[in-house]
């Protein structure tokens, strides 16, 4: 790792953090979707008309 400059290391760290954030967002979205699906299953079918 010594041959890499500090700037390069900083860039790599930023890229990794950004990627982690993206993955976390995707995971959150999946969880939210699953929650919605399970919520719908729990509720008896209701017509949305008021």
PDBQT receptor file of N, H, CA, C and O in Angstrom, charges set to zero:
ATOM      1  N   UNK A   1       0.818  -1.208   0.000  1.00  0.00    +0.000 N 
ATOM      2  CA  UNK A   1       0.000   0.000   0.000  1.00  0.00    +0.000 C 
ATOM      3  C   UNK A   1       0.856   1.264   0.000  1.00  0.00    +0.000 C 
ATOM      4  O   UNK A   1       0.363   2.351  -0.299  1.00  0.00    +0.000 OA
ATOM      5  N   UNK A   2       2.140   1.119   0.336  1.00  0.00    +0.000 N 
ATOM      6  H   UNK A   2       2.540   0.235   0.579  1.00  0.00    +0.000 HD
ATOM      7  CA  UNK A   2       3.002   2.292   0.471  1.00  0.00    +0.000 C 
ATOM      8  C   UNK A   2       3.170   3.062  -0.821  1.00  0.00    +0.000 C 
ATOM      9  O   UNK A   2       3.299   4.286  -0.800  1.00  0.00    +0.000 OA
ATOM     10  N   UNK A   3       3.170   2.358  -1.956  1.00  0.00    +0.000 N 
ATOM     11  H   UNK A   3       3.064   1.363  -1.973  1.00  0.00    +0.000 HD
ATOM     12  CA  UNK A   3       3.432   3.037  -3.225  1.00  0.00    +0.000 C 
ATOM     13  C   UNK A   3       2.262   3.917  -3.672  1.00  0.00    +0.000 C 
ATOM     14  O   UNK A   3       2.427   4.759  -4.554  1.00  0.00    +0.000 OA
ATOM     15  N   UNK A   4       1.093   3.733  -3.077  1.00  0.00    +0.000 N 
ATOM     16  H   UNK A   4       0.959   3.049  -2.360  1.00  0.00    +0.000 HD
ATOM     17  CA  UNK A   4      -0.054   4.569  -3.431  1.00  0.00    +0.000 C 
ATOM     18  C   UNK A   4       0.047   5.913  -2.723  1.00  0.00    +0.000 C 
ATOM     19  O   UNK A   4       0.422   5.983  -1.553  1.00  0.00    +0.000 OA
ATOM     20  N   UNK A   5      -0.284   6.961  -3.431  1.00  0.00    +0.000 N 
ATOM     21  H   UNK A   5      -0.588   6.905  -4.382  1.00  0.00    +0.000 HD
ATOM     22  CA  UNK A   5      -0.254   8.294  -2.827  1.00  0.00    +0.000 C 
ATOM     23  C   UNK A   5      -1.461   8.476  -1.912  1.00  0.00    +0.000 C 
ATOM     24  O   UNK A   5      -2.456   7.759  -2.019  1.00  0.00    +0.000 OA
ATOM     25  N   UNK A   6      -1.352   9.441  -1.021  1.00  0.00    +0.000 N 
ATOM     26  H   UNK A   6      -0.544  10.024  -0.935  1.00  0.00    +0.000 HD
ATOM     27  CA  UNK A   6      -2.455   9.740  -0.105  1.00  0.00    +0.000 C 
ATOM     28  C   UNK A   6      -3.715  10.115  -0.873  1.00  0.00    +0.000 C 
ATOM     29  O   UNK A   6      -4.819   9.725  -0.494  1.00  0.00    +0.000 OA
ATOM     30  N   UNK A   7      -3.547  10.879  -1.962  1.00  0.00    +0.000 N 
ATOM     31  H   UNK A   7      -2.650  11.196  -2.270  1.00  0.00    +0.000 HD
ATOM     32  CA  UNK A   7      -4.698  11.309  -2.760  1.00  0.00    +0.000 C 
ATOM     33  C   UNK A   7      -5.429  10.094  -3.323  1.00  0.00    +0.000 C 
ATOM     34  O   UNK A   7      -6.658  10.025  -3.298  1.00  0.00    +0.000 OA
ATOM     35  N   UNK A   8      -4.647   9.135  -3.833  1.00  0.00    +0.000 N 
ATOM     36  H   UNK A   8      -3.649   9.191  -3.853  1.00  0.00    +0.000 HD
ATOM     37  CA  UNK A   8      -5.262   7.932  -4.402  1.00  0.00    +0.000 C 
ATOM     38  C   UNK A   8      -6.012   7.166  -3.323  1.00  0.00    +0.000 C 
ATOM     39  O   UNK A   8      -7.126   6.695  -3.547  1.00  0.00    +0.000 OA
ATOM     40  N   UNK A   9      -5.397   7.045  -2.155  1.00  0.00    +0.000 N 
ATOM     41  H   UNK A   9      -4.492   7.429  -1.973  1.00  0.00    +0.000 HD
ATOM     42  CA  UNK A   9      -6.048   6.338  -1.053  1.00  0.00    +0.000 C 
ATOM     43  C   UNK A   9      -7.354   7.029  -0.673  1.00  0.00    +0.000 C 
ATOM     44  O   UNK A   9      -8.369   6.377  -0.429  1.00  0.00    +0.000 OA
ATOM     45  N   UNK A  10      -7.310   8.354  -0.628  1.00  0.00    +0.000 N 
ATOM     46  H   UNK A  10      -6.485   8.884  -0.826  1.00  0.00    +0.000 HD
ATOM     47  CA  UNK A  10      -8.507   9.117  -0.267  1.00  0.00    +0.000 C 
ATOM     48  C   UNK A  10      -9.613   8.876  -1.292  1.00  0.00    +0.000 C 
ATOM     49  O   UNK A  10     -10.771   8.666  -0.929  1.00  0.00    +0.000 OA
ATOM     50  N   UNK A  11      -9.248   8.907  -2.579  1.00  0.00    +0.000 N 
ATOM     51  H   UNK A  11      -8.308   9.078  -2.874  1.00  0.00    +0.000 HD
ATOM     52  CA  UNK A  11     -10.228   8.670  -3.646  1.00  0.00    +0.000 C 
ATOM     53  C   UNK A  11     -10.836   7.280  -3.520  1.00  0.00    +0.000 C 
ATOM     54  O   UNK A  11     -12.046   7.100  -3.655  1.00  0.00    +0.000 OA
ATOM     55  N   UNK A  12      -9.971   6.298  -3.257  1.00  0.00    +0.000 N 
ATOM     56  H   UNK A  12      -8.988   6.444  -3.147  1.00  0.00    +0.000 HD
ATOM     57  CA  UNK A  12     -10.458   4.923  -3.135  1.00  0.00    +0.000 C 
ATOM     58  C   UNK A  12     -11.437   4.820  -1.972  1.00  0.00    +0.000 C 
ATOM     59  O   UNK A  12     -12.481   4.177  -2.078  1.00  0.00    +0.000 OA
ATOM     60  N   UNK A  13     -11.085   5.464  -0.861  1.00  0.00    +0.000 N 
ATOM     61  H   UNK A  13     -10.236   5.987  -0.776  1.00  0.00    +0.000 HD
ATOM     62  CA  UNK A  13     -11.939   5.416   0.321  1.00  0.00    +0.000 C 
ATOM     63  C   UNK A  13     -13.305   6.027   0.009  1.00  0.00    +0.000 C 
ATOM     64  O   UNK A  13     -14.341   5.486   0.393  1.00  0.00    +0.000 OA
ATOM     65  N   UNK A  14     -13.290   7.172  -0.699  1.00  0.00    +0.000 N 
ATOM     66  H   UNK A  14     -12.448   7.612  -1.011  1.00  0.00    +0.000 HD
ATOM     67  CA  UNK A  14     -14.542   7.855  -1.062  1.00  0.00    +0.000 C 
ATOM     68  C   UNK A  14     -15.380   6.955  -1.971  1.00  0.00    +0.000 C 
ATOM     69  O   UNK A  14     -16.592   6.838  -1.793  1.00  0.00    +0.000 OA
ATOM     70  N   UNK A  15     -14.724   6.322  -2.945  1.00  0.00    +0.000 N 
ATOM     71  H   UNK A  15     -13.739   6.418  -3.090  1.00  0.00    +0.000 HD
ATOM     72  CA  UNK A  15     -15.447   5.436  -3.866  1.00  0.00    +0.000 C 
ATOM     73  C   UNK A  15     -16.085   4.281  -3.115  1.00  0.00    +0.000 C 
ATOM     74  O   UNK A  15     -17.235   3.921  -3.366  1.00  0.00    +0.000 OA
ATOM     75  N   UNK A  16     -15.324   3.701  -2.187  1.00  0.00    +0.000 N 
ATOM     76  H   UNK A  16     -14.390   3.994  -1.983  1.00  0.00    +0.000 HD
ATOM     77  CA  UNK A  16     -15.837   2.565  -1.418  1.00  0.00    +0.000 C 
ATOM     78  C   UNK A  16     -17.030   3.004  -0.577  1.00  0.00    +0.000 C 
ATOM     79  O   UNK A  16     -18.039   2.302  -0.503  1.00  0.00    +0.000 OA
ATOM     80  N   UNK A  17     -16.906   4.174   0.059  1.00  0.00    +0.000 N 
ATOM     81  H   UNK A  17     -16.086   4.744  -0.001  1.00  0.00    +0.000 HD
ATOM     82  CA  UNK A  17     -18.009   4.673   0.880  1.00  0.00    +0.000 C 
ATOM     83  C   UNK A  17     -19.250   4.906   0.031  1.00  0.00    +0.000 C 
ATOM     84  O   UNK A  17     -20.363   4.571   0.438  1.00  0.00    +0.000 OA
ATOM     85  N   UNK A  18     -19.054   5.481  -1.150  1.00  0.00    +0.000 N 
ATOM     86  H   UNK A  18     -18.150   5.753  -1.480  1.00  0.00    +0.000 HD
ATOM     87  CA  UNK A  18     -20.181   5.747  -2.040  1.00  0.00    +0.000 C 
ATOM     88  C   UNK A  18     -20.851   4.437  -2.449  1.00  0.00    +0.000 C 
ATOM     89  O   UNK A  18     -22.077   4.339  -2.483  1.00  0.00    +0.000 OA
ATOM     90  N   UNK A  19     -20.034   3.438  -2.757  1.00  0.00    +0.000 N 
ATOM     91  H   UNK A  19     -19.038   3.518  -2.729  1.00  0.00    +0.000 HD
ATOM     92  CA  UNK A  19     -20.578   2.141  -3.168  1.00  0.00    +0.000 C 
ATOM     93  C   UNK A  19     -21.362   1.526  -2.014  1.00  0.00    +0.000 C 
ATOM     94  O   UNK A  19     -22.449   0.982  -2.214  1.00  0.00    +0.000 OA
ATOM     95  N   UNK A  20     -20.810   1.613  -0.811  1.00  0.00    +0.000 N 
ATOM     96  H   UNK A  20     -19.927   2.054  -0.648  1.00  0.00    +0.000 HD
ATOM     97  CA  UNK A  20     -21.498   1.065   0.354  1.00  0.00    +0.000 C 
ATOM     98  C   UNK A  20     -22.835   1.752   0.563  1.00  0.00    +0.000 C 
ATOM     99  O   UNK A  20     -23.835   1.106   0.878  1.00  0.00    +0.000 OA
ATOM    100  N   UNK A  21     -22.847   3.077   0.385  1.00  0.00    +0.000 N 
ATOM    101  H   UNK A  21     -22.035   3.602   0.129  1.00  0.00    +0.000 HD
ATOM    102  CA  UNK A  21     -24.094   3.827   0.545  1.00  0.00    +0.000 C 
ATOM    103  C   UNK A  21     -25.123   3.337  -0.460  1.00  0.00    +0.000 C 
ATOM    104  O   UNK A  21     -26.287   3.132  -0.117  1.00  0.00    +0.000 OA
ATOM    105  N   UNK A  22     -24.687   3.150  -1.711  1.00  0.00    +0.000 N 
ATOM    106  H   UNK A  22     -23.742   3.317  -1.990  1.00  0.00    +0.000 HD
ATOM    107  CA  UNK A  22     -25.605   2.685  -2.757  1.00  0.00    +0.000 C 
ATOM    108  C   UNK A  22     -26.176   1.324  -2.397  1.00  0.00    +0.000 C 
ATOM    109  O   UNK A  22     -27.376   1.085  -2.529  1.00  0.00    +0.000 OA
ATOM    110  N   UNK A  23     -25.286   0.420  -1.932  1.00  0.00    +0.000 N 
ATOM    111  H   UNK A  23     -24.311   0.614  -1.824  1.00  0.00    +0.000 HD
ATOM    112  CA  UNK A  23     -25.744  -0.924  -1.580  1.00  0.00    +0.000 C 
ATOM    113  C   UNK A  23     -26.727  -0.856  -0.425  1.00  0.00    +0.000 C 
ATOM    114  O   UNK A  23     -27.744  -1.549  -0.429  1.00  0.00    +0.000 OA
ATOM    115  N   UNK A  24     -26.426  -0.022   0.565  1.00  0.00    +0.000 N 
ATOM    116  H   UNK A  24     -25.599   0.541   0.568  1.00  0.00    +0.000 HD
ATOM    117  CA  UNK A  24     -27.330   0.119   1.701  1.00  0.00    +0.000 C 
ATOM    118  C   UNK A  24     -28.688   0.623   1.254  1.00  0.00    +0.000 C 
ATOM    119  O   UNK A  24     -29.719   0.156   1.740  1.00  0.00    +0.000 OA
ATOM    120  N   UNK A  25     -28.695   1.580   0.324  1.00  0.00    +0.000 N 
ATOM    121  H   UNK A  25     -27.857   1.958  -0.071  1.00  0.00    +0.000 HD
ATOM    122  CA  UNK A  25     -29.957   2.106  -0.189  1.00  0.00    +0.000 C 
ATOM    123  C   UNK A  25     -30.739   1.011  -0.894  1.00  0.00    +0.000 C 
ATOM    124  O   UNK A  25     -31.950   0.885  -0.715  1.00  0.00    +0.000 OA
ATOM    125  N   UNK A  26     -30.029   0.213  -1.707  1.00  0.00    +0.000 N 
ATOM    126  H   UNK A  26     -29.045   0.315  -1.852  1.00  0.00    +0.000 HD
ATOM    127  CA  UNK A  26     -30.709  -0.866  -2.427  1.00  0.00    +0.000 C 
ATOM    128  C   UNK A  26     -31.301  -1.857  -1.445  1.00  0.00    +0.000 C 
ATOM    129  O   UNK A  26     -32.430  -2.315  -1.618  1.00  0.00    +0.000 OA
ATOM    130  N   UNK A  27     -30.528  -2.192  -0.399  1.00  0.00    +0.000 N 
ATOM    131  H   UNK A  27     -29.611  -1.819  -0.258  1.00  0.00    +0.000 HD
ATOM    132  CA  UNK A  27     -31.009  -3.138   0.605  1.00  0.00    +0.000 C 
ATOM    133  C   UNK A  27     -32.235  -2.561   1.306  1.00  0.00    +0.000 C 
ATOM    134  O   UNK A  27     -33.217  -3.267   1.535  1.00  0.00    +0.000 OA
ATOM    135  N   UNK A  28     -32.170  -1.255   1.650  1.00  0.00    +0.000 N 
ATOM    136  H   UNK A  28     -31.372  -0.682   1.464  1.00  0.00    +0.000 HD
ATOM    137  CA  UNK A  28     -33.310  -0.603   2.293  1.00  0.00    +0.000 C 
ATOM    138  C   UNK A  28     -34.541  -0.675   1.409  1.00  0.00    +0.000 C 
ATOM    139  O   UNK A  28     -35.638  -0.968   1.885  1.00  0.00    +0.000 OA
ATOM    140  N   UNK A  29     -34.361  -0.407   0.117  1.00  0.00    +0.000 N 
ATOM    141  H   UNK A  29     -33.470  -0.169  -0.269  1.00  0.00    +0.000 HD
ATOM    142  CA  UNK A  29     -35.476  -0.443  -0.823  1.00  0.00    +0.000 C 
ATOM    143  C   UNK A  29     -36.086  -1.832  -0.855  1.00  0.00    +0.000 C 
ATOM    144  O   UNK A  29     -37.308  -1.984  -0.853  1.00  0.00    +0.000 OA
ATOM    145  N   UNK A  30     -35.219  -2.860  -0.884  1.00  0.00    +0.000 N 
ATOM    146  H   UNK A  30     -34.226  -2.737  -0.886  1.00  0.00    +0.000 HD
ATOM    147  CA  UNK A  30     -35.728  -4.231  -0.908  1.00  0.00    +0.000 C 
ATOM    148  C   UNK A  30     -36.534  -4.511   0.345  1.00  0.00    +0.000 C 
ATOM    149  O   UNK A  30     -37.615  -5.095   0.277  1.00  0.00    +0.000 OA
ATOM    150  N   UNK A  31     -36.006  -4.092   1.499  1.00  0.00    +0.000 N 
ATOM    151  H   UNK A  31     -35.128  -3.617   1.555  1.00  0.00    +0.000 HD
ATOM    152  CA  UNK A  31     -36.708  -4.323   2.759  1.00  0.00    +0.000 C 
ATOM    153  C   UNK A  31     -38.049  -3.603   2.758  1.00  0.00    +0.000 C 
ATOM    154  O   UNK A  31     -39.066  -4.169   3.158  1.00  0.00    +0.000 OA
ATOM    155  N   UNK A  32     -38.046  -2.344   2.303  1.00  0.00    +0.000 N 
ATOM    156  H   UNK A  32     -37.220  -1.884   1.978  1.00  0.00    +0.000 HD
ATOM    157  CA  UNK A  32     -39.290  -1.582   2.250  1.00  0.00    +0.000 C 
ATOM    158  C   UNK A  32     -40.305  -2.291   1.365  1.00  0.00    +0.000 C 
ATOM    159  O   UNK A  32     -41.486  -2.376   1.699  1.00  0.00    +0.000 OA
ATOM    160  N   UNK A  33     -39.828  -2.800   0.226  1.00  0.00    +0.000 N 
ATOM    161  H   UNK A  33     -38.868  -2.731  -0.045  1.00  0.00    +0.000 HD
ATOM    162  CA  UNK A  33     -40.727  -3.495  -0.694  1.00  0.00    +0.000 C 
ATOM    163  C   UNK A  33     -41.302  -4.734  -0.018  1.00  0.00    +0.000 C 
ATOM    164  O   UNK A  33     -42.500  -5.003  -0.105  1.00  0.00    +0.000 OA
ATOM    165  N   UNK A  34     -40.427  -5.492   0.662  1.00  0.00    +0.000 N 
ATOM    166  H   UNK A  34     -39.454  -5.274   0.733  1.00  0.00    +0.000 HD
ATOM    167  CA  UNK A  34     -40.892  -6.695   1.347  1.00  0.00    +0.000 C 
ATOM    168  C   UNK A  34     -41.904  -6.335   2.426  1.00  0.00    +0.000 C 
ATOM    169  O   UNK A  34     -42.912  -7.021   2.596  1.00  0.00    +0.000 OA
ATOM    170  N   UNK A  35     -41.629  -5.244   3.162  1.00  0.00    +0.000 N 
ATOM    171  H   UNK A  35     -40.810  -4.686   3.024  1.00  0.00    +0.000 HD
ATOM    172  CA  UNK A  35     -42.566  -4.801   4.192  1.00  0.00    +0.000 C 
ATOM    173  C   UNK A  35     -43.927  -4.502   3.577  1.00  0.00    +0.000 C 
ATOM    174  O   UNK A  35     -44.960  -4.909   4.108  1.00  0.00    +0.000 OA
ATOM    175  N   UNK A  36     -43.921  -3.788   2.453  1.00  0.00    +0.000 N 
ATOM    176  H   UNK A  36     -43.082  -3.457   2.022  1.00  0.00    +0.000 HD
ATOM    177  CA  UNK A  36     -45.174  -3.443   1.785  1.00  0.00    +0.000 C 
ATOM    178  C   UNK A  36     -45.921  -4.701   1.379  1.00  0.00    +0.000 C 
ATOM    179  O   UNK A  36     -47.133  -4.802   1.566  1.00  0.00    +0.000 OA
ATOM    180  N   UNK A  37     -45.192  -5.658   0.823  1.00  0.00    +0.000 N 
ATOM    181  H   UNK A  37     -44.207  -5.576   0.671  1.00  0.00    +0.000 HD
ATOM    182  CA  UNK A  37     -45.828  -6.893   0.365  1.00  0.00    +0.000 C 
ATOM    183  C   UNK A  37     -46.438  -7.627   1.549  1.00  0.00    +0.000 C 
ATOM    184  O   UNK A  37     -47.570  -8.103   1.465  1.00  0.00    +0.000 OA
ATOM    185  N   UNK A  38     -45.695  -7.725   2.661  1.00  0.00    +0.000 N 
ATOM    186  H   UNK A  38     -44.775  -7.338   2.729  1.00  0.00    +0.000 HD
ATOM    187  CA  UNK A  38     -46.222  -8.451   3.812  1.00  0.00    +0.000 C 
ATOM    188  C   UNK A  38     -47.387  -7.695   4.436  1.00  0.00    +0.000 C 
ATOM    189  O   UNK A  38     -48.343  -8.308   4.912  1.00  0.00    +0.000 OA
ATOM    190  N   UNK A  39     -47.313  -6.355   4.438  1.00  0.00    +0.000 N 
ATOM    191  H   UNK A  39     -46.537  -5.857   4.052  1.00  0.00    +0.000 HD
ATOM    192  CA  UNK A  39     -48.434  -5.559   4.952  1.00  0.00    +0.000 C 
ATOM    193  C   UNK A  39     -49.694  -5.854   4.152  1.00  0.00    +0.000 C 
ATOM    194  O   UNK A  39     -50.771  -6.043   4.717  1.00  0.00    +0.000 OA
ATOM    195  N   UNK A  40     -49.549  -5.891   2.825  1.00  0.00    +0.000 N 
ATOM    196  H   UNK A  40     -48.674  -5.738   2.366  1.00  0.00    +0.000 HD
ATOM    197  CA  UNK A  40     -50.700  -6.156   1.960  1.00  0.00    +0.000 C 
ATOM    198  C   UNK A  40     -51.273  -7.534   2.254  1.00  0.00    +0.000 C 
ATOM    199  O   UNK A  40     -52.490  -7.720   2.248  1.00  0.00    +0.000 OA
ATOM    200  N   UNK A  41     -50.391  -8.503   2.514  1.00  0.00    +0.000 N 
ATOM    201  H   UNK A  41     -49.403  -8.351   2.519  1.00  0.00    +0.000 HD
ATOM    202  CA  UNK A  41     -50.870  -9.859   2.785  1.00  0.00    +0.000 C 
ATOM    203  C   UNK A  41     -51.632  -9.900   4.100  1.00  0.00    +0.000 C 
ATOM    204  O   UNK A  41     -52.630 -10.608   4.233  1.00  0.00    +0.000 OA
ATOM    205  N   UNK A  42     -51.143  -9.123   5.083  1.00  0.00    +0.000 N 
ATOM    206  H   UNK A  42     -50.333  -8.547   4.976  1.00  0.00    +0.000 HD
ATOM    207  CA  UNK A  42     -51.767  -9.127   6.405  1.00  0.00    +0.000 C 
ATOM    208  C   UNK A  42     -53.176  -8.548   6.348  1.00  0.00    +0.000 C 
ATOM    209  O   UNK A  42     -54.088  -9.047   7.008  1.00  0.00    +0.000 OA
ATOM    210  N   UNK A  43     -53.346  -7.497   5.557  1.00  0.00    +0.000 N 
ATOM    211  H   UNK A  43     -52.605  -7.092   5.021  1.00  0.00    +0.000 HD
ATOM    212  CA  UNK A  43     -54.640  -6.818   5.514  1.00  0.00    +0.000 C 
ATOM    213  C   UNK A  43     -55.617  -7.573   4.621  1.00  0.00    +0.000 C 
ATOM    214  O   UNK A  43     -55.245  -8.050   3.549  1.00  0.00    +0.000 OA
ATOM    215  N   UNK A  44     -56.840  -7.678   5.056  1.00  0.00    +0.000 N 
ATOM    216  H   UNK A  44     -57.142  -7.291   5.927  1.00  0.00    +0.000 HD
ATOM    217  CA  UNK A  44     -57.853  -8.242   4.157  1.00  0.00    +0.000 C 
ATOM    218  C   UNK A  44     -58.040  -7.305   2.980  1.00  0.00    +0.000 C 
ATOM    219  O   UNK A  44     -57.842  -6.096   3.099  1.00  0.00    +0.000 OA
ATOM    220  N   UNK A  45     -58.414  -7.854   1.869  1.00  0.00    +0.000 N 
ATOM    221  H   UNK A  45     -58.575  -8.836   1.772  1.00  0.00    +0.000 HD
ATOM    222  CA  UNK A  45     -58.547  -7.036   0.657  1.00  0.00    +0.000 C 
ATOM    223  C   UNK A  45     -59.626  -5.981   0.851  1.00  0.00    +0.000 C 
ATOM    224  O   UNK A  45     -60.757  -6.282   1.231  1.00  0.00    +0.000 OA
ATOM    225  N   UNK A  46     -59.248  -4.738   0.580  1.00  0.00    +0.000 N 
ATOM    226  H   UNK A  46     -58.329  -4.493   0.271  1.00  0.00    +0.000 HD
ATOM    227  CA  UNK A  46     -60.212  -3.643   0.645  1.00  0.00    +0.000 C 
ATOM    228  C   UNK A  46     -60.196  -2.925  -0.684  1.00  0.00    +0.000 C 
ATOM    229  O   UNK A  46     -59.136  -2.760  -1.289  1.00  0.00    +0.000 OA
ATOM    230  N   UNK A  47     -61.348  -2.497  -1.144  1.00  0.00    +0.000 N 
ATOM    231  H   UNK A  47     -62.209  -2.631  -0.653  1.00  0.00    +0.000 HD
ATOM    232  CA  UNK A  47     -61.354  -1.688  -2.360  1.00  0.00    +0.000 C 
ATOM    233  C   UNK A  47     -60.895  -0.288  -1.987  1.00  0.00    +0.000 C 
ATOM    234  O   UNK A  47     -61.196   0.207  -0.900  1.00  0.00    +0.000 OA
ATOM    235  N   UNK A  48     -60.162   0.345  -2.900  1.00  0.00    +0.000 N 
ATOM    236  H   UNK A  48     -59.918  -0.057  -3.782  1.00  0.00    +0.000 HD
ATOM    237  CA  UNK A  48     -59.587   1.652  -2.588  1.00  0.00    +0.000 C 
ATOM    238  C   UNK A  48     -60.578   2.779  -2.824  1.00  0.00    +0.000 C 
ATOM    239  O   UNK A  48     -60.283   3.936  -2.526  1.00  0.00    +0.000 OA
ATOM    240  N   UNK A  49     -61.747   2.456  -3.352  1.00  0.00    +0.000 N 
ATOM    241  H   UNK A  49     -61.987   1.516  -3.594  1.00  0.00    +0.000 HD
ATOM    242  CA  UNK A  49     -62.720   3.518  -3.621  1.00  0.00    +0.000 C 
ATOM    243  C   UNK A  49     -63.321   3.998  -2.309  1.00  0.00    +0.000 C 
ATOM    244  O   UNK A  49     -63.624   3.195  -1.427  1.00  0.00    +0.000 OA
ATOM    245  N   UNK A  50     -63.492   5.297  -2.183  1.00  0.00    +0.000 N 
ATOM    246  H   UNK A  50     -63.246   5.949  -2.899  1.00  0.00    +0.000 HD
ATOM    247  CA  UNK A  50     -64.038   5.866  -0.948  1.00  0.00    +0.000 C 
ATOM    248  C   UNK A  50     -65.508   6.216  -1.165  1.00  0.00    +0.000 C 
ATOM    249  O   UNK A  50     -66.167   6.711  -0.250  1.00  0.00    +0.000 OA
TER     250      UNK A  50
